[in-house]
Every structure is written in C-alpha cells, then in structure tokens.
Amino acid sequence: MTDDIESKLIVGLTDKAIIRGGLQLYHYKEAVLLVESCIKSNIQILGIDAFLVRDGYTQPIMEHSIDLSSYDDACRNDKAYQFLMSRKNLDLVYEIVY
C-alpha cells in the first residue's frame, strides 16, 4: 500500500490489522469498515482473501476468497461489499487487496 492510499482510509483502521506472514488481516467488522472506506474514497478493491488464523498457523480458505481484478471498475467495489456481507457469520479473517 502506498502512503497516498493509506491516507484516504479510516485513520487507525490499518493499525487494527493482524500481521501474519507480511499480510494485513482483518476481523470481519474491520474488513467491512475497510471496504466501506475504499468505496467512499474511490479506491478499487482487487480482491478479498479469507484465512483461518490459529495459534501456530494461518490457512488460506479459497472458497471464501474472490479475485475482482477482471471486473469492471464500476461494479468491482459493490461486488466486494456484497461478497463480504455474505460471510458475516464465519470465523475468518480477511485480506483486502487494493
């Protein structure tokens, strides 16, 4: 992430990330806030990756991840929001790729 992009996001939100293997991972509530912030700031979301984080390991969960890089800019962020909203009750963390 560049400083320019981070300056547009909610202040302090990126500080709530869980850092694993160089990834910034967010619990569901913070992931939703980050996606909403990207939408408001017109920052295009390229994907959402889901992970199961436990003591000693971080496991990617591909069936709860999405690559949005091939979508039109006009619908990409809405698709990201809808995708994340449909995963509310899962015990996962998310990397928001922008």
SULDA-V417543 format. One record per backbone hydrogen bond with DSSP energy under -1.0 kcal/mol. NH is the residue of the N-H (numbers start at 0). CO is the residue of the C=O. Records with the same first field share a line. If there is no record, write none. Layout:
NH: CO  CO
This chain:
5: 1
6: 2
7: 4
12: 9
15: 12
16: 13
17: 24
19: 22
22: 19
24: 17
25: 93
30: 26
31: 27
32: 28
33: 29
34: 30
35: 31
36: 32
37: 33
38: 34
39: 35
40: 36
41: 38
42: 37
45: 96
46: 96
47: 65
48: 94
50: 92
51: 58
53: 56
56: 53
58: 51
60: 49
63: 60
64: 61
65: 47
67: 45
70: 67
74: 71
75: 71
78: 74
79: 75
80: 76
81: 77
82: 78
83: 79
84: 80
85: 81
86: 83
87: 84
89: 86
91: 89
92: 50
93: 25
94: 48
96: 46
